[in-house]
Structure formats: structure tokens, C-alpha cells
Amino acid sequence: MPHIQIDINKGLKQDDKKMICKHISETFSTVMKTGKDHIAISIREFSEHNLYLGQVTDSSAGVVLINIDLRAGRNNQQRDQLRIQLMEALSQITLIPVEGMYVTYTEHQGEDFHLSNRKLDNWRI
């Protein structure tokens, strides 16, 4: 079960949050070749100076930190494709330049992910 956490240093409209969640779940499902029913997304909003990214000299332009917890087994091409598509979509929705974004991946075994009715298996191609 991927958990995609979006930390952003600006307020978002409810419609923007819905659009972000819809885009992330569809993109993740397509790129990672999996369903959508197990995708979890968190959006956390912070004030301007509560997020820092070293390469951003003016945080008023915006900072987005994205942490993606996912099952081990995805290849680098999938991870790169996901990162690029998420950054581009988030930039269009939030108007924050991609240079103000940072993505980290944390991999877990499938058995580390649990829904109310099941745990997930390791991901396989």
C-alpha cells in the first residue's frame, strides 16, 4: 500500500486537494501497474517558513516535499516516471515550480502494509 505524503508551504483550495489526490492515485496506478484501492495520500499544509529546501532561495515561490512509501520491487524507470509526472502535475495545480520540489522513496516489504481486511504481498512484475 503506497503512502504518498505531500508537505506544502501554502494553503490549498479543497478542489485543488481533490485534484491532487485524483491525479496521484491515477498516476501511481498507471505507472506502477496496480489498482487504486490501496493507495493512501496525505496532504499537509504549512506556513511559508515551516518547510525548507536548500536549493530554493525564496520559499515564497513554494516548497513541496513528497515522501513515497512503497513496496519493494519497483524499478528505477517506474520511480523516475512517477516522480516526473507527480512533480509536473503538482506544479500545474499549485503553481510551485518543480525546482521547489523534492521526492524521497522509502521501500518496504509488502507485509509491512495492512488494510482493514488484508495485508499486501510483495510486489512482483
C-alpha positions as CSV (number, residue, x, y, z in Angstrom):
1,M,0.0,0.0,0.0
2,P,1.8,3.1,-1.1
3,H,1.5,6.1,1.2
4,I,2.2,9.3,-0.6
5,Q,2.8,12.3,1.7
6,I,2.7,15.8,0.3
7,D,4.0,18.6,2.5
8,I,3.5,22.0,1.1
9,N,4.2,25.5,2.4
10,K,1.0,27.2,1.1
11,G,-2.7,26.8,1.6
12,L,-4.7,24.8,-1.0
13,K,-8.3,25.0,-2.0
14,Q,-10.4,21.9,-1.4
15,D,-10.9,21.4,-5.1
16,D,-7.1,21.5,-5.6
17,K,-6.7,18.8,-2.9
18,K,-9.2,16.6,-4.6
19,M,-7.5,17.2,-7.9
20,I,-4.1,16.3,-6.4
21,C,-5.5,13.1,-4.8
22,K,-7.2,12.0,-8.0
23,H,-4.1,12.7,-10.1
24,I,-1.8,10.9,-7.7
25,S,-3.9,7.8,-7.4
26,E,-4.4,7.6,-11.2
27,T,-0.7,8.2,-12.0
28,F,0.5,5.8,-9.4
29,S,-1.9,3.1,-10.6
30,T,-0.8,3.6,-14.2
31,V,2.9,3.9,-13.7
32,M,3.2,1.1,-11.1
33,K,0.7,-1.2,-12.8
34,T,-1.5,-1.7,-9.8
35,G,-5.0,-0.9,-8.5
36,K,-6.1,2.2,-6.7
37,D,-8.0,0.7,-3.7
38,H,-4.8,0.5,-1.5
39,I,-3.3,3.9,-2.2
40,A,-3.1,6.3,0.7
41,I,-2.4,10.0,0.3
42,S,-1.7,12.7,3.0
43,I,-1.6,16.4,2.2
44,R,-0.1,18.6,5.0
45,E,-0.1,22.4,4.7
46,F,2.5,24.5,6.4
47,S,3.2,28.2,6.5
48,E,5.9,29.6,4.3
49,H,8.9,29.3,6.6
50,N,8.0,25.9,8.0
51,L,9.4,24.0,5.1
52,Y,13.0,24.3,3.8
53,L,14.7,23.1,0.6
54,G,18.3,24.1,0.2
55,Q,18.1,24.9,-3.5
56,V,15.2,27.3,-3.0
57,T,16.4,30.8,-2.3
58,D,12.9,32.3,-2.0
59,S,10.4,30.0,-0.2
60,S,7.6,32.3,-1.1
61,A,7.6,30.7,-4.5
62,G,6.7,27.5,-2.7
63,V,8.2,24.2,-1.5
64,V,6.7,20.8,-1.9
65,L,8.3,17.7,-0.1
66,I,7.0,14.4,-1.3
67,N,7.6,11.2,0.5
68,I,6.5,7.9,-1.1
69,D,6.4,4.8,0.9
70,L,6.0,1.8,-1.4
71,R,6.5,-1.9,-1.7
72,A,9.9,-3.0,-2.8
73,G,10.3,-4.3,-6.3
74,R,9.6,-1.2,-8.4
75,N,12.3,-0.4,-10.9
76,N,14.1,2.9,-11.4
77,Q,12.3,3.7,-14.6
78,Q,8.9,3.4,-12.8
79,R,10.2,5.5,-9.9
80,D,11.6,8.2,-12.3
81,Q,8.4,8.3,-14.4
82,L,6.3,8.6,-11.2
83,R,8.5,11.4,-9.8
84,I,8.4,13.4,-13.1
85,Q,4.7,13.1,-13.6
86,L,3.8,13.9,-9.9
87,M,6.1,17.0,-9.9
88,E,4.7,18.3,-13.2
89,A,1.1,17.8,-12.1
90,L,1.7,19.4,-8.7
91,S,3.4,22.3,-10.3
92,Q,0.4,22.9,-12.6
93,I,-2.1,22.6,-9.7
94,T,-0.1,24.6,-7.1
95,L,1.9,26.9,-9.3
96,I,5.0,25.9,-7.4
97,P,8.0,25.4,-9.8
98,V,9.4,21.8,-9.9
99,E,12.7,23.3,-8.7
100,G,10.9,23.8,-5.4
101,M,10.1,20.1,-5.1
102,Y,11.9,17.2,-3.5
103,V,10.9,13.5,-3.7
104,T,12.0,10.7,-1.4
105,Y,11.2,7.0,-1.8
106,T,11.1,4.6,1.1
107,E,10.7,0.9,0.3
108,H,9.1,-1.7,2.5
109,Q,8.2,-5.3,2.1
110,G,4.6,-6.0,1.2
111,E,3.9,-7.5,4.6
112,D,4.5,-4.0,6.1
113,F,1.3,-2.7,4.6
114,H,-2.1,-3.6,6.1
115,L,-5.6,-2.6,5.1
116,S,-8.6,-3.4,7.4
117,N,-9.2,-6.7,5.6
118,R,-5.8,-7.8,4.4
119,K,-2.1,-7.3,4.2
120,L,-0.4,-6.9,0.9
121,D,2.0,-9.3,-0.7
122,N,5.4,-8.3,-2.1
123,W,5.1,-6.6,-5.4
124,R,6.1,-8.6,-8.4
125,I,6.3,-7.7,-12.1
